[in-house]
Amino acid sequence: MRPAMFGYMRLAASDDPDENQAVETELRRYTLREGFELERLFIERLDSSDESAFFALTAALKTTDVKCVIVPSLWHFARLPGLQAAMRDHIERELGARLWIIQSTAAQQRGVTS
């Protein structure tokens, strides 16, 4: 049985569904290649009034044994480097999880709209 990993990505209303699917597929392939199973993908939708996916992710890290999180790039956390660092720090230092950052060309091209 492969260890579980959570994923996180951010979408905007104007994003192309095919591109979003490509990023999700890339996350799933990467986790399998590294010997993990993507148990749950938390998707932040900027056009939604639903609960923040980042808050849901951090809550799940607090209540499960999963201690690895994969993101396409830090741009999926935020555009501002300081906020990226704060979110990364929260996951790694405060929650004790390991953050995996793909940083592939496809992931970087996706960026974040905020």
VONU-171297 format. One line per field, with one value per residue: residue in one letter; residue number from 1; x, y, z of N, C-alpha, C, O in turn. Coordinates in steps of 0.001 Angstrom, whole numbers, plus 500000, padded with zeros to 6 digits. Layout:
r <- c(A / ...)
k <- c(NUM / ...)
nX <- c(X / ...)
nY <- c(Y / ...)
nZ <- c(Z / ...)
caX <- c(X / ...)
caY <- c(Y / ...)
caZ <- c(Z / ...)
cX <- c(X / ...)
cY <- c(Y / ...)
cZ <- c(Z / ...)
oX <- c(X / ...)
oY <- c(Y / ...)
oZ <- c(Z / ...)
***
This chain:
r <- c(M / R / P / A / M / F / G / Y / M / R / L / A / A / S / D / D / P / D / E / N / Q / A / V / E / T / E / L / R / R / Y / T / L / R / E / G / F / E / L / E / R / L / F / I / E / R / L / D / S / S / D / E / S / A / F / F / A / L / T / A / A / L / K / T / T / D / V / K / C / V / I / V / P / S / L / W / H / F / A / R / L / P / G / L / Q / A / A / M / R / D / H / I / E / R / E / L / G / A / R / L / W / I / I / Q / S / T / A / A / Q / Q / R / G / V / T / S)
k <- c(1 / 2 / 3 / 4 / 5 / 6 / 7 / 8 / 9 / 10 / 11 / 12 / 13 / 14 / 15 / 16 / 17 / 18 / 19 / 20 / 21 / 22 / 23 / 24 / 25 / 26 / 27 / 28 / 29 / 30 / 31 / 32 / 33 / 34 / 35 / 36 / 37 / 38 / 39 / 40 / 41 / 42 / 43 / 44 / 45 / 46 / 47 / 48 / 49 / 50 / 51 / 52 / 53 / 54 / 55 / 56 / 57 / 58 / 59 / 60 / 61 / 62 / 63 / 64 / 65 / 66 / 67 / 68 / 69 / 70 / 71 / 72 / 73 / 74 / 75 / 76 / 77 / 78 / 79 / 80 / 81 / 82 / 83 / 84 / 85 / 86 / 87 / 88 / 89 / 90 / 91 / 92 / 93 / 94 / 95 / 96 / 97 / 98 / 99 / 100 / 101 / 102 / 103 / 104 / 105 / 106 / 107 / 108 / 109 / 110 / 111 / 112 / 113 / 114)
nX <- c(500843 / 500585 / 501889 / 499789 / 499058 / 498263 / 496919 / 497102 / 495671 / 495053 / 492352 / 490797 / 487831 / 487998 / 489743 / 490949 / 489307 / 490547 / 493269 / 493341 / 492659 / 494879 / 496896 / 495977 / 496138 / 498891 / 499744 / 498697 / 500094 / 502730 / 502694 / 502246 / 504541 / 506453 / 505898 / 503620 / 500118 / 497631 / 495538 / 493579 / 492568 / 492739 / 491014 / 491216 / 488883 / 488519 / 486225 / 484260 / 482017 / 482415 / 483913 / 487313 / 489733 / 492343 / 492155 / 490608 / 492430 / 494493 / 493077 / 492547 / 495162 / 495674 / 493986 / 494398 / 496613 / 498129 / 500965 / 502151 / 502148 / 501366 / 501986 / 501461 / 503062 / 504480 / 503016 / 500427 / 499655 / 499797 / 500292 / 502064 / 505330 / 505887 / 503498 / 503324 / 505529 / 504664 / 502437 / 503650 / 505396 / 503525 / 502408 / 504695 / 506247 / 504458 / 502442 / 503844 / 504142 / 505403 / 506210 / 505769 / 506877 / 506158 / 506874 / 507012 / 507168 / 504574 / 503053 / 504046 / 503266 / 500588 / 500136 / 498610 / 495571 / 494668)
nY <- c(498813 / 502165 / 505177 / 507885 / 511066 / 514511 / 516903 / 520241 / 522883 / 525937 / 527519 / 529724 / 531478 / 532052 / 530216 / 527755 / 524733 / 522432 / 522942 / 523086 / 520436 / 519180 / 519998 / 518811 / 516102 / 515932 / 516268 / 513917 / 511910 / 512497 / 511984 / 509208 / 508331 / 508981 / 507197 / 507484 / 507827 / 509884 / 510994 / 512928 / 515831 / 519149 / 521841 / 525149 / 527481 / 530474 / 531809 / 530943 / 530616 / 528775 / 527023 / 527801 / 526059 / 525821 / 526118 / 523854 / 521901 / 522289 / 521638 / 518942 / 517940 / 518186 / 516314 / 513804 / 511069 / 511770 / 513306 / 514647 / 517013 / 518022 / 520476 / 522291 / 524572 / 527254 / 529456 / 528662 / 528895 / 531659 / 534921 / 536759 / 536672 / 536732 / 535873 / 533349 / 532171 / 532259 / 530539 / 528172 / 527821 / 527460 / 524971 / 523290 / 523832 / 524428 / 522505 / 520224 / 518832 / 517587 / 519486 / 519149 / 520419 / 520792 / 522510 / 522409 / 523140 / 523247 / 523576 / 526020 / 527731 / 527832 / 529441 / 531806 / 533494 / 536284)
nZ <- c(500000 / 499115 / 500615 / 501656 / 500150 / 500134 / 497827 / 496473 / 494683 / 492912 / 491316 / 488952 / 487912 / 485203 / 484188 / 481907 / 481477 / 480381 / 480737 / 483527 / 484124 / 483065 / 484839 / 487197 / 486414 / 486075 / 488735 / 489892 / 488428 / 489185 / 491955 / 491976 / 490611 / 492496 / 494444 / 496012 / 496876 / 495664 / 497840 / 498309 / 496589 / 497107 / 495972 / 495326 / 494575 / 493153 / 492449 / 494076 / 496851 / 498702 / 501510 / 502248 / 500450 / 501279 / 504057 / 504572 / 503778 / 505707 / 508003 / 507497 / 507534 / 510219 / 511340 / 510286 / 509346 / 507215 / 505940 / 503852 / 501240 / 497993 / 495524 / 492461 / 492005 / 493944 / 493287 / 493315 / 495896 / 496461 / 494933 / 496006 / 497271 / 500050 / 501245 / 500092 / 501355 / 504014 / 503959 / 503180 / 505342 / 507386 / 506716 / 506749 / 509133 / 511276 / 511021 / 510539 / 508128 / 504990 / 502182 / 498779 / 495786 / 492504 / 490273 / 487471 / 483923 / 482821 / 485150 / 486082 / 484064 / 484472 / 486721 / 489022 / 489427 / 491070)
caX <- c(500000 / 501348 / 501508 / 498877 / 499514 / 497234 / 497321 / 496441 / 495828 / 494132 / 491739 / 489983 / 486653 / 488343 / 490710 / 490583 / 489128 / 491535 / 494537 / 493182 / 492711 / 496268 / 497641 / 495532 / 496726 / 500319 / 499887 / 498440 / 501218 / 503918 / 502580 / 502446 / 505950 / 507237 / 505520 / 502503 / 498764 / 496983 / 494299 / 492575 / 493055 / 492015 / 491026 / 490763 / 488170 / 488406 / 484883 / 483334 / 481785 / 482644 / 485013 / 488641 / 490376 / 493561 / 491738 / 490204 / 493678 / 495176 / 492260 / 492776 / 496506 / 495607 / 493124 / 494727 / 498029 / 498794 / 501935 / 502779 / 501271 / 501966 / 501420 / 502126 / 504071 / 504082 / 502037 / 499086 / 499338 / 499578 / 501233 / 503061 / 506317 / 505751 / 502349 / 503750 / 506412 / 503860 / 501613 / 504584 / 505839 / 502410 / 502305 / 505893 / 506708 / 503378 / 501669 / 504778 / 503999 / 506407 / 505622 / 506382 / 506579 / 506540 / 507553 / 507212 / 506808 / 503108 / 502535 / 504409 / 502474 / 499238 / 500102 / 497427 / 494951 / 494080)
caY <- c(500000 / 503408 / 506210 / 508900 / 512444 / 515460 / 517867 / 521544 / 523753 / 527071 / 527810 / 530935 / 531276 / 532169 / 529190 / 526766 / 523419 / 521477 / 523229 / 522674 / 518974 / 518806 / 520192 / 517746 / 514852 / 515996 / 516008 / 512489 / 511138 / 512750 / 511264 / 507779 / 508144 / 509107 / 506126 / 507899 / 507828 / 511172 / 510643 / 513982 / 517053 / 520326 / 522800 / 526497 / 528115 / 531883 / 532291 / 530175 / 531076 / 527620 / 527105 / 527837 / 524751 / 525821 / 525830 / 522443 / 521138 / 522339 / 520871 / 517521 / 517601 / 518111 / 515230 / 512539 / 510691 / 512242 / 514349 / 515129 / 517829 / 518359 / 521621 / 522485 / 525595 / 528133 / 530407 / 528172 / 529411 / 533106 / 535619 / 537468 / 535754 / 536685 / 535027 / 531990 / 531693 / 532052 / 529342 / 527041 / 527692 / 526913 / 523540 / 522539 / 523998 / 524377 / 521266 / 519104 / 518099 / 517845 / 520090 / 518773 / 521446 / 520261 / 523573 / 522060 / 524185 / 523323 / 524133 / 527428 / 528473 / 527974 / 530609 / 532023 / 534795 / 536702)
caZ <- c(500000 / 498998 / 501581 / 501123 / 499993 / 499737 / 496813 / 496550 / 493526 / 492900 / 490027 / 488853 / 487063 / 483788 / 483808 / 480896 / 482113 / 479877 / 481409 / 484920 / 484136 / 482804 / 486088 / 488104 / 485921 / 486384 / 490173 / 490123 / 487885 / 489995 / 493230 / 491702 / 490262 / 493725 / 495358 / 496859 / 496327 / 495919 / 498537 / 498127 / 495976 / 497576 / 494869 / 495686 / 493460 / 493514 / 492158 / 494906 / 498219 / 499570 / 502465 / 501660 / 500304 / 502091 / 505432 / 504601 / 503728 / 507003 / 508955 / 507207 / 508019 / 511684 / 511806 / 509621 / 509405 / 505998 / 506262 / 502625 / 500403 / 496711 / 494805 / 491174 / 492235 / 495051 / 492763 / 493642 / 497227 / 496369 / 494049 / 496807 / 497863 / 501504 / 501567 / 499733 / 502429 / 505225 / 503780 / 503205 / 506730 / 508171 / 506420 / 507127 / 510519 / 512261 / 510903 / 510452 / 506868 / 503962 / 501005 / 497503 / 494798 / 491198 / 489532 / 486062 / 482979 / 482735 / 486401 / 486167 / 483092 / 485004 / 487584 / 489843 / 489254 / 492343)
cX <- c(500886 / 500934 / 500668 / 499528 / 498293 / 497801 / 496539 / 496713 / 494758 / 493648 / 491023 / 488853 / 487015 / 489306 / 490119 / 490470 / 490146 / 492893 / 494476 / 493282 / 494138 / 497116 / 497266 / 496140 / 498206 / 500574 / 499721 / 499593 / 502471 / 503859 / 502811 / 503909 / 506849 / 506841 / 504397 / 501181 / 498153 / 495616 / 493197 / 493249 / 492159 / 492148 / 490403 / 490133 / 487881 / 487020 / 483826 / 483179 / 481957 / 483792 / 486348 / 489239 / 491657 / 493220 / 491303 / 491429 / 494365 / 494389 / 492486 / 494160 / 496527 / 494878 / 493387 / 496202 / 498800 / 499706 / 502733 / 501742 / 502029 / 501220 / 502150 / 503275 / 503599 / 503097 / 500612 / 498690 / 498958 / 500570 / 502360 / 504023 / 506210 / 504603 / 502638 / 504578 / 505629 / 503027 / 502489 / 505046 / 504754 / 502297 / 503495 / 506233 / 505593 / 502596 / 502547 / 504667 / 505137 / 505697 / 506442 / 505940 / 507080 / 507358 / 507828 / 506807 / 505304 / 502526 / 502848 / 503586 / 501070 / 499138 / 498854 / 496861 / 494294 / 493675)
cY <- c(501249 / 504390 / 507293 / 510275 / 513280 / 516363 / 519149 / 522294 / 524826 / 527321 / 529148 / 530663 / 531271 / 531087 / 528213 / 525397 / 522379 / 521682 / 522808 / 521158 / 518497 / 518947 / 519099 / 516399 / 514802 / 515716 / 514516 / 511623 / 511289 / 511967 / 509768 / 507474 / 508187 / 508078 / 506447 / 507677 / 509184 / 510885 / 511660 / 515207 / 518199 / 521395 / 524111 / 527120 / 529560 / 532455 / 531645 / 530799 / 529919 / 527891 / 527085 / 526434 / 524687 / 525526 / 524379 / 521533 / 521124 / 521577 / 519373 / 517083 / 517441 / 516862 / 513875 / 512234 / 511139 / 513408 / 514803 / 515865 / 518171 / 519530 / 521766 / 523493 / 526452 / 529205 / 529952 / 528545 / 530884 / 533697 / 536279 / 536488 / 535643 / 535800 / 533572 / 531392 / 531409 / 530784 / 528086 / 526764 / 527066 / 525399 / 522770 / 522642 / 523817 / 523074 / 520033 / 518263 / 518466 / 518393 / 519702 / 519808 / 520966 / 521278 / 523220 / 523229 / 524343 / 523959 / 525616 / 528270 / 528708 / 529220 / 530663 / 533386 / 535158 / 538144)
cZ <- c(500000 / 500099 / 500899 / 501097 / 499640 / 498654 / 496992 / 495257 / 493555 / 491477 / 490098 / 487876 / 485583 / 483307 / 482800 / 481559 / 481642 / 480546 / 482875 / 485047 / 483916 / 484069 / 487082 / 487701 / 486234 / 487866 / 490466 / 489614 / 488742 / 491307 / 493026 / 491401 / 491505 / 494787 / 496314 / 496138 / 496665 / 496519 / 498302 / 497525 / 496422 / 496501 / 495328 / 494459 / 493853 / 493284 / 493050 / 496287 / 499210 / 500533 / 501728 / 501611 / 501127 / 503546 / 505581 / 504577 / 505092 / 508071 / 508756 / 507689 / 509538 / 512167 / 511136 / 509818 / 508164 / 506351 / 505048 / 501794 / 499128 / 496088 / 493475 / 491271 / 493407 / 494595 / 493074 / 495067 / 497134 / 495381 / 494836 / 497475 / 499386 / 501954 / 501205 / 500860 / 503703 / 505127 / 503816 / 504630 / 507597 / 507960 / 506971 / 508615 / 511547 / 512220 / 510748 / 509203 / 505923 / 502734 / 499774 / 496479 / 493447 / 490405 / 488080 / 485174 / 482899 / 483989 / 486500 / 485209 / 483617 / 485861 / 488433 / 489487 / 490564 / 492298)
oX <- c(501820 / 499763 / 500831 / 500408 / 497397 / 499012 / 495458 / 497850 / 493693 / 494446 / 490689 / 488919 / 486394 / 489647 / 488931 / 491442 / 490565 / 493581 / 495433 / 493917 / 494560 / 497967 / 498137 / 496603 / 498728 / 501519 / 500514 / 500021 / 503183 / 504848 / 503500 / 504452 / 507878 / 507379 / 504228 / 501144 / 498157 / 494662 / 492033 / 494361 / 490960 / 493256 / 489222 / 490782 / 487099 / 486672 / 482629 / 484099 / 481681 / 484538 / 486486 / 489248 / 492022 / 493928 / 491591 / 491467 / 494772 / 494981 / 492604 / 494313 / 497307 / 495121 / 492672 / 496946 / 500006 / 499280 / 503857 / 500605 / 503195 / 499990 / 503322 / 504337 / 502438 / 502413 / 499691 / 497507 / 497928 / 501564 / 503494 / 503585 / 506423 / 504723 / 502240 / 504360 / 505900 / 502918 / 502116 / 505082 / 505047 / 502113 / 503327 / 506478 / 505768 / 502139 / 502049 / 505057 / 505750 / 504696 / 507656 / 504742 / 508278 / 508434 / 508807 / 506180 / 504803 / 501615 / 502008 / 503246 / 500427 / 498174 / 498126 / 497617 / 493466 / 493160)
oY <- c(501360 / 504435 / 507569 / 510596 / 512818 / 516565 / 519159 / 522340 / 524647 / 527332 / 529634 / 529712 / 530555 / 531053 / 527893 / 524931 / 521530 / 520718 / 522244 / 520651 / 517511 / 518099 / 518525 / 515645 / 513754 / 515005 / 513929 / 510698 / 510316 / 511362 / 509134 / 506478 / 507512 / 508083 / 505763 / 507379 / 509592 / 510572 / 511305 / 515570 / 518207 / 521806 / 524172 / 527267 / 529828 / 533483 / 531788 / 531427 / 530064 / 528858 / 526424 / 525716 / 523620 / 524760 / 523742 / 520516 / 520067 / 520942 / 518624 / 515972 / 516653 / 516396 / 512907 / 513035 / 510908 / 514375 / 515286 / 515414 / 518563 / 519583 / 521407 / 523285 / 526373 / 529804 / 530769 / 528512 / 531304 / 533062 / 536342 / 535572 / 534566 / 535063 / 532662 / 530252 / 530427 / 530035 / 527072 / 525614 / 526230 / 524644 / 521718 / 521628 / 523138 / 522587 / 518909 / 517095 / 519525 / 517830 / 519902 / 520047 / 520757 / 520941 / 523704 / 524185 / 525468 / 524782 / 526395 / 529410 / 529688 / 529977 / 529677 / 534333 / 534416 / 538672)
oZ <- c(500795 / 500478 / 499710 / 501896 / 498934 / 498571 / 497581 / 494788 / 494147 / 490539 / 491179 / 487096 / 484797 / 482125 / 482847 / 482153 / 482429 / 480880 / 483405 / 485972 / 484520 / 484338 / 487736 / 488557 / 486616 / 488209 / 491201 / 490305 / 488990 / 491722 / 493825 / 491879 / 491557 / 495894 / 497323 / 494944 / 497827 / 495806 / 498120 / 497908 / 496142 / 496158 / 495672 / 493424 / 494766 / 493865 / 492800 / 496811 / 500400 / 500385 / 500699 / 502611 / 501621 / 504201 / 506595 / 505269 / 505575 / 508943 / 509726 / 508197 / 510074 / 513280 / 511396 / 510385 / 508074 / 506981 / 505186 / 501655 / 499177 / 496113 / 493368 / 490684 / 493809 / 495425 / 493092 / 495406 / 497661 / 495030 / 494361 / 498171 / 499943 / 502933 / 501932 / 501269 / 504395 / 506098 / 504405 / 505068 / 508452 / 508915 / 507588 / 509269 / 512558 / 513254 / 510820 / 509208 / 506049 / 502292 / 499736 / 496324 / 493260 / 489911 / 487514 / 485630 / 482909 / 483908 / 486952 / 485523 / 483241 / 485750 / 488549 / 489270 / 491091 / 493284)
***
